[in-house]
């Protein structure tokens, strides 16, 4: 099964009643660490990359890397564009072979967010690719870009937004934050209200830094996808940094990168299990 269309993955998530981790990559070692952990867990998940990080590899290289590993995997996953901000971002990802798209116009006024998101949904519809949209701005730093907005998702706007855009999933702001600059405080009362109202499943961004006990609860509120990026970047960079401190004359690059890959693998696997522990116990 391995690399699948985003709609196929959503159906698999719903059928198995699990929460998909969506893990941000930027290079070969991180991608393989993520995919190895997904395969070990056996739980449908996502590999994703934002346009701000695609500059290192380009869209096609990421697709080729992922497809090569996918050919030996059994666990379904999709390759997802995270925080596409322009039509060109989306077009390049789709044409390269991404199987799921997130378009973020949450920084725009409500009507403009609807209009631009609908354009993306219509375009991706021609490729049978689902679109995740965002309603309500999420604070913090996403892939090096600081977002100063602070606007939780308004439940009164959800039905209109989903119906007019045709999005497949909806990323919501309920106290979750990007990066580590702020401490996330999930508003479960608001999350429940949104889950009861929304015609489509929900997505939570900024999963890094959320306590595992909180992660356990999130999947009980019609959330099908949880984004985690900062924890992986920290694991990768810390791994290399510690190895340098231990031996600043180290010349075996492969040894260093294999350890960094293994450390990313460990974080991803633990997060997948933590966010699904309640589902796995059923």
N, C-alpha and C positions, 0 to 999 in steps of 0.2 A: 504493500500500500504506500508507505513512505510519503514522498512529496505529493500532496493532493491539492485540488482546488479548494478555495476558502469555504465555499458552500458545503462541500463534502466534509470538511473538518468540523464546521459548525454542527452538522447533522450528527457526526460521530460524538462530539462533545455532549450534545443533548441526549443522545441514546445512552451513553455511558454515565451521564449525570456527573461529569467531572468539571474542573476548572482548568482551562488551558493557560499555562504560563506562556508569556510572549517575551522572549529573551533577546536583548539587543546585541548585535554583533558589529564588528568593524574590520575583522581580519580573519585569516585562515585558522589560527589557533583557537580563537574565541568561538568561531563557527563550529569547529570540530568538537570542542569541549561541550558546547550546547547540545549538538546532535547526539553525541555519545550518551549524554545524560538522559535525553529524551528517550532514546532507544532502551536504555537500562530501566527506566521507570515504566515503560509501556503505556504511558498516558499521553493522549493526543495533545500537542503543544504547537508553538509557533516560534520561528526564527524571524527576527525583524531587524531592519536597519533604516535609519533616518537619512534624508538627503544631506544633512550636515556631516554625516560620517561616510557617505558614499564616495567622497573625494579621494579616499585612500585606495579604493579598489575599482570603482566603477560598478554599475549595475550588473553588467554581464559577467564579470569575474565572480561576484557573489553568487549569482545563479549557477554558474558552472561548478563552483566549490560545493554548493549545497546539493546539486544534482548528483555529483560524483559520490558523495557519502550516502545520499538517499537510496542509491541503487543497491546498497547492501543492508538497508533497514526494513523493518516490519512495522514499526510504530508510525501512524500517520501524523504528518505535520504540514504546515504551509509556510511559504516564504512571504512575509508581510512587509509592506512599506509603512514605516512609522512616521507620523507627522509630515506627510506630504503637504506642502503649502501652496504649490502652484500646479497648474494644469501640466506643465512640462515635467515636473517631478513625477507625476502620476503616469504620464505617457511613456516616459523612459523606463519606468519600472515594469509596466504592463508589457511593453514590447520586448523587454529583456527576458521575461518569463516569470515575474512575480505572480503569485496565485491569490493574493489578498491585498487590499489597499486601505490605508487610513488617510483621510483628507481632513486637515485641521484648518477651519476658518473660524474658530471660536473667538478669535481676537476681533472679529468684525461685528457690526450690529446684527441683530437677530435676522432681519429680512435679507441682509447681504450674505449671511452665513447660509441661509436656506438656498438662495439663488446659486451661489458658487458650488455648494455641495451637490445640488441637483444636477448641475452640469457634469460633475465628476461621476455621479451615479449613472447618468445616461451614457457617458463614454464607456465606463467599465461594464455596463450592461451588455454592450456589444461583444465583450470578451467573456461573459458569464462570470465576472469576478465581483465578489461582494465588497461593499464599501463601509468602513467604520467612520462615523462622523463624531464630532465633539460639540457638546452644548454645555456652556459654563467653562470659564477659564481656570486652568490649574496653575497654581503658583510654583515658583522655584526655577531651577535651572535644568533645561532639557538639552543634552548633548552640547553644552557650552553656551547655549543661548538663554539669557535670563528673561523670565516672564514675570513682570511685576503685577499682573492682573490678579484680582482676588474676587471671583464671582462664582459662587456655588450654583449648581444647576437649578433652574427654576422649574418646579414640577408643572406649573401652569403652561409652560411652553413645549413640553415634551411631545404630546400627541400631535400638535400642529407641525412641529419640526420633523418628526419621523414620517408623518403622512405626506408632507410636501416634498421631502428630499428623497424618500424611498431608501434610506440607508438600511443596511442589514443589521448593524449593531450600533450602540450609542455609548460613547465615552462620556462619563459624567464626573463632575467635580463635587466631592462630598467631604472635603478636608484632606484629600490626598494631595501630595506635592511631588514635584520633580526634584531629584537630587537629594542631597543631605543637608542643605542649608537650613531647612526648617523641619520640625518634627511633625509628621502626619498625625492628624487626629480625626479618625473616620467618624462621620456623623451617621450612625446606623439608623437613626430615626428618619433622616432624609433619604438614605439609601433604600430603606423599606418603602417609603412613599414612592420613590422613583421606580422601583421594581414592580410595584403594584400598578403603576400607571403606564409604563412604557410598553408599546406594542412589540418591541424588539428586545433581545437580550442586551445587558449592560456590559461595559468595559471599565476597568479601573486602571488608570495610569499611575505612575509613581509608586510601584510596589516595593522598591528598595527602601529599606528603613522601617517598613511596617513590621511590627512584632509578629512572630509566628502564631501566637494565640489569636491575634486579630485576623491574620490570613485565613485561619481555619473557618472563621465565621462568614467571610465575604461571599463564598460560593453559595450560601443559603439564600441569597437575595437576587437570583436571576442574573448573576454575573458569570459570563462565560470566558472572559479573558482578563488576565492581570499582567500588566507590563512590569518587567524588571530589567533595568539597565545598569544603574549605578553600582549595585552589588557586584556585578560581573566585572566592570571596569576596575573597581577597587581591588578585587581578587587578583586580576591579571597584573596590574601595575605593582601591587604590594608583593606579589610573588617574585617578580623580576627584581624589585628593589631589595628584598631580603636576601636574594641570592647574590646580589652585588655586594651588599654589606658583609656577607659571610666570606666572600672571596672576590675582591675587586680586581683580581688578575684572571678571573674566569674567562676562558676563550671559547668554551664549548657552547656555542649558541643553541644548538639542537637540544642539549640537556636543559638549558635554561627555559626554552620555549615549551618543551614537553612538560616541565613542572608547572609552568603558567597555565597550560591547557588543562592539566589535571586539576589544578586549583579552581578553574572556572567550572569544570565538570562537577566537582564536589558541591559548589554553591548552587548550581542549577538543579542538581538532583535533590538536594535537601529542600530547596524551595518548592519543587514540584510535589514532593511528599507532604510538606507542611501545609500547603494550600489545599491539599486533597485528603488529608487524614480523616476528616469526618465522612467524606464520600466513600472512602475505601473501607470504612468500618460498617457501612450499611449492608 
